[in-house]
């Protein structure tokens, strides 16, 4: 048949390995604040709307000749 001690040994070893991976994930992405490659970067909602509506800004907005009111 099978040896129960060996099954328990491999199960504990596997769970310890999984726990170490989870701990590494927590340390890297939450404590050290490394940029997570799996998350999409959040974009400004105004920029998203402008891209969606394809808004074109006037050239005068970038001009240095404009005078503030």
PDB file of N, CA, C, O and CB in Angstrom:
ATOM      1  N   UNK A   1       0.842  -1.197   0.000  1.00  0.00           N
ATOM      2  CA  UNK A   1       0.000   0.000   0.000  1.00  0.00           C
ATOM      3  C   UNK A   1       0.884   1.257   0.000  1.00  0.00           C
ATOM      4  O   UNK A   1       1.930   1.284  -0.648  1.00  0.00           O
ATOM      5  CB  UNK A   1      -0.956   0.000   1.233  1.00  0.00           C
ATOM      6  N   UNK A   2       0.473   2.255   0.701  1.00  0.00           N
ATOM      7  CA  UNK A   2       1.276   3.483   0.712  1.00  0.00           C
ATOM      8  C   UNK A   2       1.637   3.839   2.138  1.00  0.00           C
ATOM      9  O   UNK A   2       0.950   3.481   3.095  1.00  0.00           O
ATOM     10  CB  UNK A   2       0.518   4.652   0.039  1.00  0.00           C
ATOM     11  N   UNK A   3       2.729   4.549   2.243  1.00  0.00           N
ATOM     12  CA  UNK A   3       3.212   4.945   3.556  1.00  0.00           C
ATOM     13  C   UNK A   3       2.601   6.291   3.923  1.00  0.00           C
ATOM     14  O   UNK A   3       2.866   7.291   3.256  1.00  0.00           O
ATOM     15  CB  UNK A   3       4.760   5.014   3.584  1.00  0.00           C
ATOM     16  N   UNK A   4       1.796   6.327   4.964  1.00  0.00           N
ATOM     17  CA  UNK A   4       1.103   7.549   5.374  1.00  0.00           C
ATOM     18  C   UNK A   4       2.087   8.624   5.833  1.00  0.00           C
ATOM     19  O   UNK A   4       1.855   9.812   5.610  1.00  0.00           O
ATOM     20  CB  UNK A   4       0.108   7.242   6.494  1.00  0.00           C
ATOM     21  N   UNK A   5       3.168   8.218   6.464  1.00  0.00           N
ATOM     22  CA  UNK A   5       4.159   9.194   6.915  1.00  0.00           C
ATOM     23  C   UNK A   5       4.783   9.939   5.730  1.00  0.00           C
ATOM     24  O   UNK A   5       5.035  11.142   5.797  1.00  0.00           O
ATOM     25  CB  UNK A   5       5.255   8.497   7.738  1.00  0.00           C
ATOM     26  N   UNK A   6       5.023   9.202   4.651  1.00  0.00           N
ATOM     27  CA  UNK A   6       5.623   9.839   3.464  1.00  0.00           C
ATOM     28  C   UNK A   6       4.642  10.815   2.815  1.00  0.00           C
ATOM     29  O   UNK A   6       5.046  11.880   2.351  1.00  0.00           O
ATOM     30  CB  UNK A   6       6.060   8.768   2.435  1.00  0.00           C
ATOM     31  N   UNK A   7       3.367  10.463   2.780  1.00  0.00           N
ATOM     32  CA  UNK A   7       2.346  11.338   2.210  1.00  0.00           C
ATOM     33  C   UNK A   7       2.240  12.631   3.038  1.00  0.00           C
ATOM     34  O   UNK A   7       2.183  13.729   2.485  1.00  0.00           O
ATOM     35  CB  UNK A   7       0.972  10.609   2.153  1.00  0.00           C
ATOM     36  N   UNK A   8       2.216  12.483   4.349  1.00  0.00           N
ATOM     37  CA  UNK A   8       2.141  13.662   5.219  1.00  0.00           C
ATOM     38  C   UNK A   8       3.392  14.520   5.057  1.00  0.00           C
ATOM     39  O   UNK A   8       3.304  15.748   5.031  1.00  0.00           O
ATOM     40  CB  UNK A   8       1.966  13.240   6.697  1.00  0.00           C
ATOM     41  N   UNK A   9       4.561  13.879   4.949  1.00  0.00           N
ATOM     42  CA  UNK A   9       5.817  14.608   4.764  1.00  0.00           C
ATOM     43  C   UNK A   9       5.769  15.461   3.495  1.00  0.00           C
ATOM     44  O   UNK A   9       6.102  16.646   3.540  1.00  0.00           O
ATOM     45  CB  UNK A   9       7.004  13.627   4.700  1.00  0.00           C
ATOM     46  N   UNK A  10       5.361  14.879   2.365  1.00  0.00           N
ATOM     47  CA  UNK A  10       5.327  15.627   1.111  1.00  0.00           C
ATOM     48  C   UNK A  10       4.250  16.709   1.131  1.00  0.00           C
ATOM     49  O   UNK A  10       4.424  17.771   0.534  1.00  0.00           O
ATOM     50  CB  UNK A  10       5.089  14.679  -0.060  1.00  0.00           C
ATOM     51  N   UNK A  11       3.142  16.441   1.816  1.00  0.00           N
ATOM     52  CA  UNK A  11       2.093  17.451   1.931  1.00  0.00           C
ATOM     53  C   UNK A  11       2.579  18.657   2.734  1.00  0.00           C
ATOM     54  O   UNK A  11       2.347  19.799   2.338  1.00  0.00           O
ATOM     55  CB  UNK A  11       0.843  16.849   2.584  1.00  0.00           C
ATOM     56  N   UNK A  12       3.243  18.411   3.844  1.00  0.00           N
ATOM     57  CA  UNK A  12       3.789  19.505   4.654  1.00  0.00           C
ATOM     58  C   UNK A  12       4.857  20.262   3.875  1.00  0.00           C
ATOM     59  O   UNK A  12       4.916  21.490   3.944  1.00  0.00           O
ATOM     60  CB  UNK A  12       4.375  18.965   5.976  1.00  0.00           C
ATOM     61  N   UNK A  13       5.694  19.557   3.144  1.00  0.00           N
ATOM     62  CA  UNK A  13       6.736  20.198   2.336  1.00  0.00           C
ATOM     63  C   UNK A  13       6.122  21.091   1.259  1.00  0.00           C
ATOM     64  O   UNK A  13       6.582  22.211   1.036  1.00  0.00           O
ATOM     65  CB  UNK A  13       7.643  19.135   1.688  1.00  0.00           C
ATOM     66  N   UNK A  14       5.098  20.598   0.604  1.00  0.00           N
ATOM     67  CA  UNK A  14       4.431  21.376  -0.438  1.00  0.00           C
ATOM     68  C   UNK A  14       3.762  22.619   0.151  1.00  0.00           C
ATOM     69  O   UNK A  14       3.868  23.704  -0.420  1.00  0.00           O
ATOM     70  CB  UNK A  14       3.392  20.511  -1.169  1.00  0.00           C
ATOM     71  N   UNK A  15       3.073  22.472   1.286  1.00  0.00           N
ATOM     72  CA  UNK A  15       2.406  23.608   1.910  1.00  0.00           C
ATOM     73  C   UNK A  15       3.417  24.650   2.396  1.00  0.00           C
ATOM     74  O   UNK A  15       3.149  25.849   2.321  1.00  0.00           O
ATOM     75  CB  UNK A  15       1.536  23.133   3.075  1.00  0.00           C
ATOM     76  N   UNK A  16       4.561  24.210   2.888  1.00  0.00           N
ATOM     77  CA  UNK A  16       5.603  25.153   3.307  1.00  0.00           C
ATOM     78  C   UNK A  16       6.140  25.930   2.102  1.00  0.00           C
ATOM     79  O   UNK A  16       6.400  27.130   2.194  1.00  0.00           O
ATOM     80  CB  UNK A  16       6.756  24.407   4.019  1.00  0.00           C
ATOM     81  N   UNK A  17       6.302  25.240   0.983  1.00  0.00           N
ATOM     82  CA  UNK A  17       6.767  25.905  -0.240  1.00  0.00           C
ATOM     83  C   UNK A  17       5.748  26.937  -0.708  1.00  0.00           C
ATOM     84  O   UNK A  17       6.125  28.052  -1.067  1.00  0.00           O
ATOM     85  CB  UNK A  17       7.029  24.872  -1.356  1.00  0.00           C
ATOM     86  N   UNK A  18       4.476  26.586  -0.710  1.00  0.00           N
ATOM     87  CA  UNK A  18       3.428  27.527  -1.124  1.00  0.00           C
ATOM     88  C   UNK A  18       3.368  28.730  -0.180  1.00  0.00           C
ATOM     89  O   UNK A  18       3.192  29.862  -0.630  1.00  0.00           O
ATOM     90  CB  UNK A  18       2.059  26.820  -1.166  1.00  0.00           C
ATOM     91  N   UNK A  19       3.511  28.494   1.097  1.00  0.00           N
ATOM     92  CA  UNK A  19       3.501  29.578   2.068  1.00  0.00           C
ATOM     93  C   UNK A  19       4.687  30.511   1.871  1.00  0.00           C
ATOM     94  O   UNK A  19       4.558  31.723   2.041  1.00  0.00           O
ATOM     95  CB  UNK A  19       3.507  29.020   3.480  1.00  0.00           C
ATOM     96  N   UNK A  20       5.840  29.954   1.515  1.00  0.00           N
ATOM     97  CA  UNK A  20       7.009  30.809   1.272  1.00  0.00           C
ATOM     98  C   UNK A  20       6.809  31.664   0.021  1.00  0.00           C
ATOM     99  O   UNK A  20       7.243  32.816  -0.014  1.00  0.00           O
ATOM    100  CB  UNK A  20       8.283  29.952   1.129  1.00  0.00           C
ATOM    101  N   UNK A  21       6.158  31.113  -1.005  1.00  0.00           N
ATOM    102  CA  UNK A  21       5.865  31.906  -2.196  1.00  0.00           C
ATOM    103  C   UNK A  21       4.897  33.040  -1.880  1.00  0.00           C
ATOM    104  O   UNK A  21       5.072  34.161  -2.358  1.00  0.00           O
ATOM    105  CB  UNK A  21       5.289  31.017  -3.297  1.00  0.00           C
ATOM    106  N   UNK A  22       3.894  32.757  -1.088  1.00  0.00           N
ATOM    107  CA  UNK A  22       2.926  33.778  -0.707  1.00  0.00           C
ATOM    108  C   UNK A  22       3.588  34.862   0.134  1.00  0.00           C
ATOM    109  O   UNK A  22       3.299  36.046  -0.043  1.00  0.00           O
ATOM    110  CB  UNK A  22       1.761  33.150   0.060  1.00  0.00           C
ATOM    111  N   UNK A  23       4.473  34.470   1.046  1.00  0.00           N
ATOM    112  CA  UNK A  23       5.187  35.445   1.872  1.00  0.00           C
ATOM    113  C   UNK A  23       6.084  36.324   1.004  1.00  0.00           C
ATOM    114  O   UNK A  23       6.176  37.529   1.239  1.00  0.00           O
ATOM    115  CB  UNK A  23       6.023  34.731   2.954  1.00  0.00           C
ATOM    116  N   UNK A  24       6.743  35.744   0.012  1.00  0.00           N
ATOM    117  CA  UNK A  24       7.586  36.532  -0.894  1.00  0.00           C
ATOM    118  C   UNK A  24       6.736  37.524  -1.687  1.00  0.00           C
ATOM    119  O   UNK A  24       7.151  38.662  -1.904  1.00  0.00           O
ATOM    120  CB  UNK A  24       8.365  35.604  -1.858  1.00  0.00           C
ATOM    121  N   UNK A  25       5.562  37.102  -2.114  1.00  0.00           N
ATOM    122  CA  UNK A  25       4.665  38.001  -2.844  1.00  0.00           C
ATOM    123  C   UNK A  25       4.242  39.178  -1.964  1.00  0.00           C
ATOM    124  O   UNK A  25       4.245  40.324  -2.413  1.00  0.00           O
ATOM    125  CB  UNK A  25       3.422  37.235  -3.341  1.00  0.00           C
ATOM    126  N   UNK A  26       3.881  38.896  -0.716  1.00  0.00           N
ATOM    127  CA  UNK A  26       3.465  39.954   0.210  1.00  0.00           C
ATOM    128  C   UNK A  26       4.611  40.925   0.461  1.00  0.00           C
ATOM    129  O   UNK A  26       4.411  42.140   0.455  1.00  0.00           O
ATOM    130  CB  UNK A  26       2.979  39.352   1.540  1.00  0.00           C
ATOM    131  N   UNK A  27       5.802  40.397   0.680  1.00  0.00           N
ATOM    132  CA  UNK A  27       6.954  41.259   0.979  1.00  0.00           C
ATOM    133  C   UNK A  27       7.293  42.128  -0.225  1.00  0.00           C
ATOM    134  O   UNK A  27       7.528  43.327  -0.070  1.00  0.00           O
ATOM    135  CB  UNK A  27       8.181  40.411   1.387  1.00  0.00           C
ATOM    136  N   UNK A  28       7.323  41.551  -1.412  1.00  0.00           N
ATOM    137  CA  UNK A  28       7.728  42.307  -2.601  1.00  0.00           C
ATOM    138  C   UNK A  28       6.720  43.384  -2.971  1.00  0.00           C
ATOM    139  O   UNK A  28       7.091  44.542  -3.168  1.00  0.00           O
ATOM    140  CB  UNK A  28       7.920  41.367  -3.776  1.00  0.00           C
ATOM    141  N   UNK A  29       5.468  43.017  -3.065  1.00  0.00           N
ATOM    142  CA  UNK A  29       4.497  43.925  -3.662  1.00  0.00           C
ATOM    143  C   UNK A  29       3.783  44.812  -2.660  1.00  0.00           C
ATOM    144  O   UNK A  29       3.215  45.828  -3.061  1.00  0.00           O
ATOM    145  CB  UNK A  29       3.493  43.145  -4.418  1.00  0.00           C
ATOM    146  N   UNK A  30       3.784  44.478  -1.374  1.00  0.00           N
ATOM    147  CA  UNK A  30       3.097  45.311  -0.389  1.00  0.00           C
ATOM    148  C   UNK A  30       4.063  46.069   0.503  1.00  0.00           C
ATOM    149  O   UNK A  30       3.885  47.267   0.724  1.00  0.00           O
ATOM    150  CB  UNK A  30       2.187  44.463   0.461  1.00  0.00           C
ATOM    151  N   UNK A  31       5.079  45.397   1.016  1.00  0.00           N
ATOM    152  CA  UNK A  31       5.995  46.053   1.943  1.00  0.00           C
ATOM    153  C   UNK A  31       7.028  46.874   1.186  1.00  0.00           C
ATOM    154  O   UNK A  31       7.257  48.037   1.520  1.00  0.00           O
ATOM    155  CB  UNK A  31       6.691  45.019   2.836  1.00  0.00           C
ATOM    156  N   UNK A  32       7.656  46.285   0.169  1.00  0.00           N
ATOM    157  CA  UNK A  32       8.682  47.003  -0.594  1.00  0.00           C
ATOM    158  C   UNK A  32       8.088  47.857  -1.709  1.00  0.00           C
ATOM    159  O   UNK A  32       8.795  48.669  -2.305  1.00  0.00           O
ATOM    160  CB  UNK A  32       9.672  46.017  -1.184  1.00  0.00           C
ATOM    161  N   UNK A  33       6.821  47.688  -1.992  1.00  0.00           N
ATOM    162  CA  UNK A  33       6.083  48.449  -3.005  1.00  0.00           C
ATOM    163  C   UNK A  33       6.735  48.375  -4.382  1.00  0.00           C
ATOM    164  O   UNK A  33       6.870  49.381  -5.078  1.00  0.00           O
ATOM    165  CB  UNK A  33       5.964  49.898  -2.579  1.00  0.00           C
ATOM    166  N   UNK A  34       7.138  47.160  -4.761  1.00  0.00           N
ATOM    167  CA  UNK A  34       7.639  46.924  -6.114  1.00  0.00           C
ATOM    168  C   UNK A  34       6.449  47.001  -7.060  1.00  0.00           C
ATOM    169  O   UNK A  34       5.351  46.565  -6.715  1.00  0.00           O
ATOM    170  CB  UNK A  34       8.377  45.535  -6.230  1.00  0.00           C
ATOM    171  N   UNK A  35       6.663  47.558  -8.263  1.00  0.00           N
ATOM    172  CA  UNK A  35       5.562  47.660  -9.216  1.00  0.00           C
ATOM    173  C   UNK A  35       5.144  46.255  -9.667  1.00  0.00           C
ATOM    174  O   UNK A  35       5.962  45.475 -10.152  1.00  0.00           O
ATOM    175  CB  UNK A  35       5.970  48.534 -10.440  1.00  0.00           C
ATOM    176  N   UNK A  36       3.880  45.959  -9.499  1.00  0.00           N
ATOM    177  CA  UNK A  36       3.364  44.645  -9.844  1.00  0.00           C
ATOM    178  C   UNK A  36       3.186  44.544 -11.363  1.00  0.00           C
ATOM    179  O   UNK A  36       2.438  45.330 -11.943  1.00  0.00           O
ATOM    180  CB  UNK A  36       2.025  44.373  -9.114  1.00  0.00           C
ATOM    181  N   UNK A  37       3.858  43.593 -12.011  1.00  0.00           N
ATOM    182  CA  UNK A  37       3.747  43.503 -13.471  1.00  0.00           C
ATOM    183  C   UNK A  37       2.398  42.985 -13.941  1.00  0.00           C
ATOM    184  O   UNK A  37       2.080  43.089 -15.126  1.00  0.00           O
ATOM    185  CB  UNK A  37       4.829  42.615 -14.007  1.00  0.00           C
ATOM    186  N   UNK A  38       1.592  42.426 -13.030  1.00  0.00           N
ATOM    187  CA  UNK A  38       0.319  41.845 -13.423  1.00  0.00           C
ATOM    188  C   UNK A  38      -0.828  42.840 -13.354  1.00  0.00           C
ATOM    189  O   UNK A  38      -1.912  42.561 -13.868  1.00  0.00           O
ATOM    190  CB  UNK A  38       0.011  40.664 -12.557  1.00  0.00           C
ATOM    191  N   UNK A  39      -0.615  43.999 -12.727  1.00  0.00           N
ATOM    192  CA  UNK A  39      -1.673  44.997 -12.613  1.00  0.00           C
ATOM    193  C   UNK A  39      -1.538  46.025 -13.719  1.00  0.00           C
ATOM    194  O   UNK A  39      -0.431  46.455 -14.042  1.00  0.00           O
ATOM    195  CB  UNK A  39      -1.636  45.681 -11.237  1.00  0.00           C
ATOM    196  N   UNK A  40      -2.665  46.421 -14.301  1.00  0.00           N
ATOM    197  CA  UNK A  40      -2.640  47.486 -15.290  1.00  0.00           C
ATOM    198  C   UNK A  40      -2.493  48.813 -14.555  1.00  0.00           C
ATOM    199  O   UNK A  40      -3.146  49.026 -13.534  1.00  0.00           O
ATOM    200  CB  UNK A  40      -3.927  47.469 -16.176  1.00  0.00           C
ATOM    201  N   UNK A  41      -1.643  49.709 -15.058  1.00  0.00           N
ATOM    202  CA  UNK A  41      -1.508  51.003 -14.384  1.00  0.00           C
ATOM    203  C   UNK A  41      -2.792  51.821 -14.511  1.00  0.00           C
ATOM    204  O   UNK A  41      -3.433  51.838 -15.562  1.00  0.00           O
ATOM    205  CB  UNK A  41      -0.320  51.790 -14.965  1.00  0.00           C
ATOM    206  N   UNK A  42      -3.147  52.486 -13.442  1.00  0.00           N
ATOM    207  CA  UNK A  42      -4.349  53.301 -13.454  1.00  0.00           C
ATOM    208  C   UNK A  42      -4.076  54.595 -14.213  1.00  0.00           C
ATOM    209  O   UNK A  42      -3.025  55.215 -14.045  1.00  0.00           O
ATOM    210  CB  UNK A  42      -4.827  53.599 -12.014  1.00  0.00           C
ATOM    211  N   UNK A  43      -5.015  54.989 -15.035  1.00  0.00           N
ATOM    212  CA  UNK A  43      -4.855  56.200 -15.827  1.00  0.00           C
ATOM    213  C   UNK A  43      -5.886  57.234 -15.368  1.00  0.00           C
ATOM    214  O   UNK A  43      -6.965  56.892 -14.884  1.00  0.00           O
ATOM    215  CB  UNK A  43      -5.009  55.897 -17.350  1.00  0.00           C
ATOM    216  N   UNK A  44      -5.528  58.478 -15.532  1.00  0.00           N
ATOM    217  CA  UNK A  44      -6.408  59.569 -15.153  1.00  0.00           C
ATOM    218  C   UNK A  44      -7.739  59.426 -15.900  1.00  0.00           C
ATOM    219  O   UNK A  44      -7.726  59.244 -17.117  1.00  0.00           O
ATOM    220  CB  UNK A  44      -5.746  60.942 -15.454  1.00  0.00           C
ATOM    221  N   UNK A  45      -8.887  59.501 -15.216  1.00  0.00           N
ATOM    222  CA  UNK A  45     -10.172  59.343 -15.899  1.00  0.00           C
ATOM    223  C   UNK A  45     -10.426  60.397 -16.967  1.00  0.00           C
ATOM    224  O   UNK A  45     -11.112  60.133 -17.955  1.00  0.00           O
ATOM    225  CB  UNK A  45     -11.284  59.382 -14.896  1.00  0.00           C
ATOM    226  N   UNK A  46      -9.874  61.592 -16.772  1.00  0.00           N
ATOM    227  CA  UNK A  46     -10.039  62.641 -17.791  1.00  0.00           C
ATOM    228  C   UNK A  46      -9.291  62.253 -19.063  1.00  0.00           C
ATOM    229  O   UNK A  46      -9.780  62.476 -20.171  1.00  0.00           O
ATOM    230  CB  UNK A  46      -9.529  64.013 -17.262  1.00  0.00           C
ATOM    231  N   UNK A  47      -8.104  61.672 -18.898  1.00  0.00           N
ATOM    232  CA  UNK A  47      -7.330  61.236 -20.065  1.00  0.00           C
ATOM    233  C   UNK A  47      -8.038  60.073 -20.753  1.00  0.00           C
ATOM    234  O   UNK A  47      -8.052  59.997 -21.982  1.00  0.00           O
ATOM    235  CB  UNK A  47      -5.891  60.825 -19.652  1.00  0.00           C
ATOM    236  N   UNK A  48      -8.624  59.171 -19.974  1.00  0.00           N
ATOM    237  CA  UNK A  48      -9.368  58.059 -20.570  1.00  0.00           C
ATOM    238  C   UNK A  48     -10.544  58.569 -21.386  1.00  0.00           C
ATOM    239  O   UNK A  48     -10.801  58.077 -22.485  1.00  0.00           O
ATOM    240  CB  UNK A  48      -9.860  57.097 -19.484  1.00  0.00           C
ATOM    241  N   UNK A  49     -11.265  59.559 -20.849  1.00  0.00           N
ATOM    242  CA  UNK A  49     -12.413  60.117 -21.556  1.00  0.00           C
ATOM    243  C   UNK A  49     -11.967  60.829 -22.827  1.00  0.00           C
ATOM    244  O   UNK A  49     -12.620  60.725 -23.865  1.00  0.00           O
ATOM    245  CB  UNK A  49     -13.188  61.083 -20.649  1.00  0.00           C
ATOM    246  N   UNK A  50     -10.856  61.548 -22.743  1.00  0.00           N
ATOM    247  CA  UNK A  50     -10.346  62.251 -23.917  1.00  0.00           C
ATOM    248  C   UNK A  50      -9.941  61.271 -25.011  1.00  0.00           C
ATOM    249  O   UNK A  50     -10.167  61.526 -26.194  1.00  0.00           O
ATOM    250  CB  UNK A  50      -9.157  63.132 -23.534  1.00  0.00           C
ATOM    251  N   UNK A  51      -9.343  60.152 -24.615  1.00  0.00           N
ATOM    252  CA  UNK A  51      -8.969  59.140 -25.611  1.00  0.00           C
ATOM    253  C   UNK A  51     -10.214  58.492 -26.207  1.00  0.00           C
ATOM    254  O   UNK A  51     -10.263  58.199 -27.402  1.00  0.00           O
ATOM    255  CB  UNK A  51      -8.057  58.064 -24.979  1.00  0.00           C
ATOM    256  N   UNK A  52     -11.214  58.273 -25.363  1.00  0.00           N
ATOM    257  CA  UNK A  52     -12.439  57.636 -25.831  1.00  0.00           C
ATOM    258  C   UNK A  52     -13.182  58.553 -26.807  1.00  0.00           C
ATOM    259  O   UNK A  52     -13.673  58.102 -27.842  1.00  0.00           O
ATOM    260  CB  UNK A  52     -13.345  57.272 -24.640  1.00  0.00           C
ATOM    261  N   UNK A  53     -13.259  59.832 -26.470  1.00  0.00           N
ATOM    262  CA  UNK A  53     -13.977  60.795 -27.307  1.00  0.00           C
ATOM    263  C   UNK A  53     -13.108  61.364 -28.423  1.00  0.00           C
ATOM    264  O   UNK A  53     -13.604  62.068 -29.303  1.00  0.00           O
ATOM    265  CB  UNK A  53     -14.507  61.925 -26.453  1.00  0.00           C
ATOM    266  N   UNK A  54     -11.803  61.059 -28.388  1.00  0.00           N
ATOM    267  CA  UNK A  54     -10.834  61.564 -29.363  1.00  0.00           C
ATOM    268  C   UNK A  54     -10.860  63.097 -29.408  1.00  0.00           C
ATOM    269  O   UNK A  54     -11.024  63.707 -30.464  1.00  0.00           O
ATOM    270  CB  UNK A  54     -11.127  60.984 -30.766  1.00  0.00           C
ATOM    271  N   UNK A  55     -10.695  63.683 -28.246  1.00  0.00           N
ATOM    272  CA  UNK A  55     -10.701  65.135 -28.124  1.00  0.00           C
ATOM    273  C   UNK A  55      -9.381  65.675 -28.641  1.00  0.00           C
ATOM    274  O   UNK A  55      -8.318  65.140 -28.327  1.00  0.00           O
ATOM    275  CB  UNK A  55     -10.941  65.575 -26.656  1.00  0.00           C
ATOM    276  N   UNK A  56      -9.448  66.726 -29.428  1.00  0.00           N
ATOM    277  CA  UNK A  56      -8.249  67.398 -29.884  1.00  0.00           C
ATOM    278  C   UNK A  56      -8.184  68.761 -29.204  1.00  0.00           C
ATOM    279  O   UNK A  56      -9.103  69.575 -29.297  1.00  0.00           O
ATOM    280  CB  UNK A  56      -8.230  67.534 -31.439  1.00  0.00           C
ATOM    281  N   UNK A  57      -7.077  68.977 -28.526  1.00  0.00           N
ATOM    282  CA  UNK A  57      -6.903  70.230 -27.814  1.00  0.00           C
ATOM    283  C   UNK A  57      -6.407  71.302 -28.785  1.00  0.00           C
ATOM    284  O   UNK A  57      -5.660  70.996 -29.715  1.00  0.00           O
ATOM    285  CB  UNK A  57      -5.918  70.058 -26.631  1.00  0.00           C
ATOM    286  N   UNK A  58      -6.818  72.560 -28.576  1.00  0.00           N
ATOM    287  CA  UNK A  58      -6.334  73.624 -29.460  1.00  0.00           C
ATOM    288  C   UNK A  58      -4.838  73.863 -29.285  1.00  0.00           C
ATOM    289  O   UNK A  58      -4.287  73.661 -28.203  1.00  0.00           O
ATOM    290  CB  UNK A  58      -7.100  74.919 -29.198  1.00  0.00           C
ATOM    291  N   UNK A  59      -4.200  74.290 -30.346  1.00  0.00           N
ATOM    292  CA  UNK A  59      -2.758  74.523 -30.295  1.00  0.00           C
ATOM    293  C   UNK A  59      -2.420  75.689 -29.365  1.00  0.00           C
ATOM    294  O   UNK A  59      -1.319  75.742 -28.817  1.00  0.00           O
ATOM    295  CB  UNK A  59      -2.213  74.796 -31.704  1.00  0.00           C
ATOM    296  N   UNK A  60      -3.346  76.615 -29.184  1.00  0.00           N
ATOM    297  CA  UNK A  60      -3.067  77.783 -28.352  1.00  0.00           C
ATOM    298  C   UNK A  60      -2.877  77.387 -26.886  1.00  0.00           C
ATOM    299  O   UNK A  60      -2.257  78.124 -26.120  1.00  0.00           O
ATOM    300  CB  UNK A  60      -4.201  78.806 -28.478  1.00  0.00           C
ATOM    301  N   UNK A  61      -3.400  76.247 -26.502  1.00  0.00           N
ATOM    302  CA  UNK A  61      -3.300  75.837 -25.095  1.00  0.00           C
ATOM    303  C   UNK A  61      -1.845  75.590 -24.707  1.00  0.00           C
ATOM    304  O   UNK A  61      -1.478  75.751 -23.544  1.00  0.00           O
ATOM    305  CB  UNK A  61      -4.140  74.568 -24.837  1.00  0.00           C
ATOM    306  N   UNK A  62      -1.019  75.200 -25.670  1.00  0.00           N
ATOM    307  CA  UNK A  62       0.382  74.930 -25.370  1.00  0.00           C
ATOM    308  C   UNK A  62       1.265  76.136 -25.695  1.00  0.00           C
ATOM    309  O   UNK A  62       2.485  76.072 -25.538  1.00  0.00           O
ATOM    310  CB  UNK A  62       0.860  73.705 -26.146  1.00  0.00           C
ATOM    311  N   UNK A  63       0.666  77.213 -26.139  1.00  0.00           N
ATOM    312  CA  UNK A  63       1.452  78.371 -26.550  1.00  0.00           C
ATOM    313  C   UNK A  63       1.915  79.166 -25.339  1.00  0.00           C
ATOM    314  O   UNK A  63       1.214  79.262 -24.331  1.00  0.00           O
ATOM    315  CB  UNK A  63       0.641  79.264 -27.491  1.00  0.00           C
ATOM    316  N   UNK A  64       3.104  79.731 -25.458  1.00  0.00           N
ATOM    317  CA  UNK A  64       3.620  80.570 -24.373  1.00  0.00           C
ATOM    318  C   UNK A  64       3.076  81.993 -24.477  1.00  0.00           C
ATOM    319  O   UNK A  64       3.318  82.811 -23.590  1.00  0.00           O
ATOM    320  CB  UNK A  64       5.157  80.591 -24.395  1.00  0.00           C
ATOM    321  N   UNK A  65       2.336  82.298 -25.560  1.00  0.00           N
ATOM    322  CA  UNK A  65       1.800  83.652 -25.763  1.00  0.00           C
ATOM    323  C   UNK A  65       0.514  83.889 -24.964  1.00  0.00           C
ATOM    324  O   UNK A  65       0.055  85.024 -24.839  1.00  0.00           O
ATOM    325  CB  UNK A  65       1.531  83.890 -27.251  1.00  0.00           C
ATOM    326  N   UNK A  66      -0.060  82.809 -24.426  1.00  0.00           N
ATOM    327  CA  UNK A  66      -1.322  82.979 -23.720  1.00  0.00           C
ATOM    328  C   UNK A  66      -1.104  83.723 -22.407  1.00  0.00           C
ATOM    329  O   UNK A  66      -0.119  83.504 -21.702  1.00  0.00           O
ATOM    330  CB  UNK A  66      -1.979  81.618 -23.461  1.00  0.00           C
ATOM    331  N   UNK A  67      -2.035  84.594 -22.102  1.00  0.00           N
ATOM    332  CA  UNK A  67      -1.954  85.389 -20.888  1.00  0.00           C
ATOM    333  C   UNK A  67      -3.040  84.911 -19.942  1.00  0.00           C
ATOM    334  O   UNK A  67      -4.203  84.763 -20.316  1.00  0.00           O
ATOM    335  CB  UNK A  67      -2.097  86.911 -21.191  1.00  0.00           C
ATOM    336  N   UNK A  68      -2.627  84.675 -18.707  1.00  0.00           N
ATOM    337  CA  UNK A  68      -3.600  84.216 -17.713  1.00  0.00           C
ATOM    338  C   UNK A  68      -4.539  85.354 -17.358  1.00  0.00           C
ATOM    339  O   UNK A  68      -4.097  86.498 -17.255  1.00  0.00           O
ATOM    340  CB  UNK A  68      -2.890  83.684 -16.444  1.00  0.00           C
ATOM    341  N   UNK A  69      -5.814  85.078 -17.169  1.00  0.00           N
ATOM    342  CA  UNK A  69      -6.762  86.149 -16.840  1.00  0.00           C
ATOM    343  C   UNK A  69      -6.525  86.696 -15.436  1.00  0.00           C
ATOM    344  O   UNK A  69      -7.235  87.602 -14.999  1.00  0.00           O
ATOM    345  CB  UNK A  69      -8.199  85.641 -16.962  1.00  0.00           C
TER     346      UNK A  69
END
